[in-house]
Amino acid sequence: MDTQSITLSDGRALGFQALGDPDGSPLFFFHGTPGSRLVFSGTDPIAQIPGLRLILPERPGYGLSDPQPGRALLDWPNDVSELADYLQLDRFAVAGESGGGPHVLACAYRLASRVTKALVLSSPAPAGFKGARRGLSLGNRAGLVLGRYAPWLIRAMMRSYAKALERDPEGFVDAMAKQMAPPDRRLLESPSLRQALIRDFREAYRQGSGGQAVDGALAMTSRTWGFSLREISVPVFLWHGEDDTLVSMTMAEHLAREIPRCQARFVTGAGHLLTEAPEVITEMAEVLSRDTE
């Protein structure tokens, strides 16, 4: 495990972890909402893909990364570009799960000359299209409405989540599981996965819940992302569980329909936690090894 922090051009700190082969092909992987650089460890299957250099940056307000007042989704590619420069990487792939997905697509749009391919798992879409809420759990449907009309209430909810994790980590995971599909609930019976999630969430809330509140407003509940999906020119590979209740199939189908060079794979019998699915990791490894230039 190689955890570092760099100082960006505007003076903010950006934390990241590097795993895998230090001489391998670089992949920037963006954590979910909430999340941190500790989303994976060296024993996770994705970190053991042969010939892969896995770089896990933290978005503003999470872990070691300073908040960025007034940040927009399209600010994230600037941070990624600075980190790539620091690591002396000219070209690289980007990937992300859940709330990291929109940040992947922002990089694919803004950094098209540097991004070789983009991989998105369980990603939401901009919530402004008709039917965006169809198929979501009750809590997430409410989140879309509150994010638009009562963002102050969303911030209060995020603070309550951080306190709940601190008070009762196991109970926090149990409450999360109740909002998820049966395949996810079965996965969350694993003590090792539960402890990995708790570790990741604790680091995500190191500075409080502000990172999650901003992240959710930008990526999870926003009706627009500041760019058109149809303007993404980079090859995009999308995986989505057909039983996912946190991010609906309707959103996945919207992304697949709107992004010009998108190859979508809808995974039967899977929920939200696709990086726990061996077949998805195998397919990701094949995509990353493929010449798609």
QUIHUVEN-V649408 format. One record per residue. PSI is psi in radians with two decimals (999 if undefined). Layout:
PSI ; PSI
//
This chain:
2.31 ; 1.68 ; 2.29 ; 2.94 ; 2.35 ; 2.80 ; 2.13 ; 2.99 ; -0.42 ; 0.14 ; -0.13 ; 2.61 ; 2.51 ; 2.09 ; 2.59 ; 2.83 ; 2.49 ; 2.31 ; 2.97 ; -2.67 ; 1.98 ; -0.32 ; 0.16 ; 3.14 ; 2.25 ; 2.38 ; 2.05 ; 2.12 ; 2.22 ; 2.17 ; 2.97 ; -2.93 ; 1.87 ; 3.00 ; 3.13 ; -3.11 ; -0.24 ; 0.29 ; -0.54 ; 2.75 ; 3.07 ; -0.29 ; -0.13 ; 2.54 ; -0.65 ; -0.57 ; -0.21 ; 0.15 ; 2.17 ; 2.40 ; 0.33 ; 2.30 ; 1.90 ; 2.09 ; 2.18 ; 1.53 ; 2.66 ; 2.30 ; 2.84 ; 2.35 ; -0.10 ; 2.47 ; -2.07 ; -0.08 ; 2.23 ; 2.63 ; 2.76 ; 1.67 ; 2.32 ; 0.34 ; 2.61 ; 2.85 ; -0.67 ; 0.03 ; -0.47 ; -0.73 ; -0.53 ; -0.75 ; -0.76 ; -0.72 ; -0.72 ; -0.68 ; -0.71 ; -0.69 ; -0.76 ; -0.68 ; 0.03 ; 0.81 ; 2.13 ; -0.82 ; 2.56 ; 2.81 ; 2.75 ; 2.55 ; 2.83 ; 2.75 ; 2.59 ; -2.11 ; -0.24 ; -0.36 ; -0.88 ; -0.57 ; -0.56 ; -0.83 ; -0.55 ; -0.70 ; -0.70 ; -0.62 ; -0.88 ; -0.54 ; 0.71 ; -0.48 ; -0.23 ; -0.51 ; 2.16 ; -0.64 ; 2.75 ; 2.29 ; 2.20 ; 2.35 ; 2.25 ; 0.68 ; 2.41 ; 2.92 ; 2.90 ; 2.35 ; 0.22 ; -0.08 ; 2.74 ; 2.28 ; 0.20 ; -0.53 ; -0.14 ; 2.25 ; -0.06 ; 2.73 ; 2.80 ; -0.74 ; -0.71 ; -0.56 ; -0.74 ; -0.64 ; -0.67 ; -0.72 ; -0.80 ; -0.62 ; -0.51 ; -0.71 ; -0.36 ; 1.11 ; -0.48 ; -0.60 ; -0.62 ; -0.75 ; -0.68 ; -0.68 ; -0.72 ; -0.68 ; -0.67 ; -0.60 ; -0.79 ; -0.72 ; -0.66 ; -0.69 ; -0.75 ; -0.67 ; -0.75 ; 1.46 ; -0.76 ; -0.69 ; -0.59 ; -0.80 ; -0.68 ; -0.75 ; -0.69 ; -0.74 ; -0.57 ; -0.42 ; -0.06 ; 2.92 ; 2.77 ; -0.71 ; -0.65 ; -0.71 ; -0.64 ; -0.72 ; -0.65 ; 0.03 ; -0.24 ; 2.08 ; -0.65 ; -0.69 ; -0.70 ; -0.77 ; -0.62 ; -0.72 ; -0.74 ; -0.74 ; -0.81 ; -0.80 ; -0.69 ; -0.75 ; -0.64 ; -0.66 ; 0.27 ; -0.69 ; 0.14 ; -2.84 ; 0.08 ; -0.67 ; -0.75 ; -0.69 ; -0.79 ; -0.78 ; -0.83 ; -0.70 ; -0.63 ; -0.76 ; -0.60 ; -0.57 ; -0.09 ; 2.50 ; -0.27 ; 2.60 ; 0.01 ; 0.08 ; 2.81 ; 2.32 ; -0.52 ; -0.21 ; 0.05 ; 2.11 ; -0.26 ; 2.52 ; 2.28 ; 2.32 ; 2.17 ; 2.33 ; 2.42 ; 2.32 ; 2.30 ; -0.36 ; 0.13 ; 2.22 ; -0.20 ; -0.66 ; 2.12 ; 2.76 ; -0.54 ; -0.73 ; -0.75 ; -0.76 ; -0.62 ; -0.81 ; -0.82 ; -0.59 ; -0.64 ; -0.53 ; 2.13 ; -0.81 ; 0.87 ; 2.23 ; 1.97 ; 2.47 ; 1.95 ; 2.07 ; 2.00 ; 2.37 ; 0.22 ; 2.67 ; -2.23 ; -0.52 ; 1.21 ; -0.39 ; -0.07 ; 0.03 ; 1.97 ; -0.66 ; -0.55 ; -0.74 ; -0.72 ; -0.75 ; -0.66 ; -0.75 ; -0.69 ; -0.74 ; -0.75 ; -0.47 ; -0.20 ; 2.52 ; 1.89 ; 0.25 ; 999
//
